[in-house]
Amino acid sequence: MPEAVIDEAMMESMRAKIGVDLRIAHSVNNEEATRIAVAKFAGGIGDINELWIDSERGRASDFGAPVAPPSFVIGCFSGIQFGWPGLGSFHSATSMELLAPIYWGDAISATCRYDGFTGPRPSNFAGRMVTDHFTNSYANQRGEKVAEIRWQVVNYERATARTTAKEKAQSEPLAIPHPWTPEELKKIDAQVLAEKPRGAVPRYFEDVTIGEPLSRLTKGPIGLTDEVAFIAGGGTPIPRLKAHAASLTDYAAHPAWSFRDPVTGAQEPIYSVHYNKAAANAMGVTYSYDVGFQRQCWQIQLMTHWAGDAGWVDHLEAQYRGFVYLSDVIELGGEVTAKEITSDGEHLVHLTTFARNQRGDDVMPGKATVALPSRGSSRTPAARRARVLDV
């Protein structure tokens, strides 16, 4: 992979791009929330809530028709490879506003604005880093904004990171992939299968107490197929994945998009750090690892599982700390920190969330705000946001 260091010329080039709406056509995956597109996306994030895939369940819900999971916008467009040639990068944080439901048949259009960067700053991991800031907006065919995502990407000096990672691996070796025993794997599988979404049973605002823990959501052991399924569902190939002449044509025009795999000899996308060990190593990372927006989908699923089908996930924040390596198991949870009733009668619950691996590290600390139904209100949050459909 090409390597570079952060210098003034590179920063001046990026300053000139601040405020620009980026060309993202090559990174758009889903443009319409068809039944199949929604099912593939829900399957790709491991969400078993039948509300997203059963049309009768959707019509019987307070949404009044089949809907997609709130995270579906991530399967339309999530991110883009942009600027800083020769640096490594990883998604480091996200803040999301979920404004309206996405119904089956909705056409979703996305925009991405580059808001600039902060830094450079020193880093123990990779010499110096700069942090990019982006804003994604999503609208349906009626021109209604359904979501906004503000996200950050850390860009770092790849050569320094690789040396640091090698030294750390020698001084603090981790067992990667994790050496699970058959008994441990059996227990994890049983735990995953026992975790069910709340579904059609309302979780009322009045029944929630401050300090109350969230129901648990478990992911893993993370495998290669989990990453492939996320991509197939519309995850984050940036740009979209292609094969043979189609991919080589892109790589010839954009050499920074790919590298030569030392084992197979194939040209592989930089994005393959999530399923290709050689790519991960070239980035200065020990082993293949998950996707930031994939982790974000898990936080959203944690909230929809807990809130039930009549609730609404209003706002989320998350930081991505450390890597979730293939073979890791992540347990998501959290607790209620505050409750409020807004001036327009919305019953909101504020929460903190976590995502801990088997080593006890919180790899995604976060916050969320969820609107819940109230026994004193005739309309649930889902019903308040339901719309009169076009057909």
HELIX and SHEET records of a PDB file:
HELIX    1   1 GLU A    8  ARG A   15  1                                   8    
HELIX    2   2 ALA A   25  SER A   27  5                                   3    
HELIX    3   3 ARG A   35  ILE A   45  1                                  11    
HELIX    4   4 GLU A   50  TRP A   52  5                                   3    
HELIX    5   5 SER A   55  ALA A   60  1                                   6    
HELIX    6   6 PHE A   72  CYS A   76  1                                   5    
HELIX    7   7 ARG A  158  SER A  171  1                                  14    
HELIX    8   8 PRO A  182  ALA A  194  1                                  13    
HELIX    9   9 PHE A  205  ASP A  207  5                                   3    
HELIX   10  10 LEU A  224  ALA A  232  1                                   9    
HELIX   11  11 HIS A  244  ALA A  253  1                                  10    
HELIX   12  12 PRO A  255  TRP A  257  5                                   3    
HELIX   13  13 ILE A  270  HIS A  274  5                                   5    
HELIX   14  14 LYS A  277  ALA A  282  1                                   6    
HELIX   15  15 GLY A  292  ALA A  307  1                                  16    
HELIX   16  16 PRO A  381  ARG A  385  1                                   5    
SHEET    1   A 9 SER A 109  SER A 123  0                                        
SHEET    2   A 9 GLY A 127  ALA A 139 -1                                        
SHEET    3   A 9 LYS A 145  TYR A 156 -1                                        
SHEET    4   A 9 GLY A  88  LEU A  98 -1                                        
SHEET    5   A 9 TRP A 312  GLN A 319 -1                                        
SHEET    6   A 9 GLY A 366  ALA A 371 -1                                        
SHEET    7   A 9 HIS A 347  ASN A 357 -1                                        
SHEET    8   A 9 ILE A 330  ILE A 341 -1                                        
SHEET    9   A 9 LEU A 217  LYS A 219 -1                                        
SHEET    1   B 2 SER A 258  ARG A 260  0                                        
SHEET    2   B 2 GLN A 267  PRO A 269 -1                                        
END                                                                             
